[in-house]
Amino acid sequence: MQLRQQLRQFIVDNFLYGRASGLADDTSFLDAGIIDSTGVLELISHLEQTYSVHMEDHELVPDNLDSINKLAAFLKRKTKQRDAGAIHNAS
């Protein structure tokens, strides 16, 4: 399953109770009332556990977390940084 599909499935299952209608990849979770502040914490926990990333306080902003597209782009950057760091540390 592709990253966007995985993220969509998590959002639908945990915040939309299985109803995905109207959820586009660029739908703002906050503007649409899909995720509240408690939901953001649940989302962050899921991202850290599922994708083995550590989120810094300065990264917890809507530009990184407020839609499927933003989440996917953020995770791609984070995993790329993580993998580059692992390669650098192994040298």
N, C-alpha and C positions, 0 to 999 in steps of 0.2 A: 504494500500500500504506500502511495506517495505521501510526502510530508503534509501537504495541504489537506489531503483526504483524512489523514490521521488526526490532524488538528480539528478539522470539521467534525469528525466523529466524536471527539472528546467534548467539544462545545455542545453539540446536539444532545449527546447522552447525559451530560452533567448539568446543563443550564437550560436546555429547551425541551427536556423530557421526551426526546425522540421526535420532535416536530421540527423539521429543518426548513419548512417553507419560508421563503423570504430571506433566508440567510445567504447572501452573496459573499464572495471572498473579500470584498472591500467594505462590508457592512461594519459600522462602528459598534462594538459591543456596548460601549458606554451610552452612546446616543440612542441606540435601539433598546436600552434597558435590559440587555441580555446578561451582563455581568455587573455586579455591584462590588463594593470594596472587599467584602468577604470572598466573593467569587474570584477576585484578582489574586487573593492569597492562595486559593485552591488551584488556580491556573498556574501560578508560579511554582507551587509544590509539584504539580504534575510535570511541568517542563523540566525542572531540575532532576526529578527521579527518572523520567522516561528518556530524556535525551542527554543525561549525564553532563549537564552544564550547571555552573554556579552563577547566579544572578547577583550582580552588584547593586547597591542602593540606587546609584545614578542611572541604572538601566531600567528601572521600574517606572517607565513613563508611557503614555499612550502611543507615542511614536513607535514603540516596540511591541506593545501588547493589545492594541485596540481593534484588531481585525485579523482574519485568517491570513491575509497577505502580509500584514505587518509582523505577525508571529513567525511566519515562514521565513521571511527575510532576516529577521532577528536571529532565529535559530541557525540559519545557514552561516551567518557571520560568527556567531558564538562557537559553533562546532568547528568552523574553519580555524578560528583563533586557538581553540583548545587543541586541535590536531597539530597545528603549527608549533605550539608550545611543547607538545609531547615529542615531536621530532627534534626540536631544538634541545630539549633537556636530555634526549637520548644520545646526542652527539658528544 
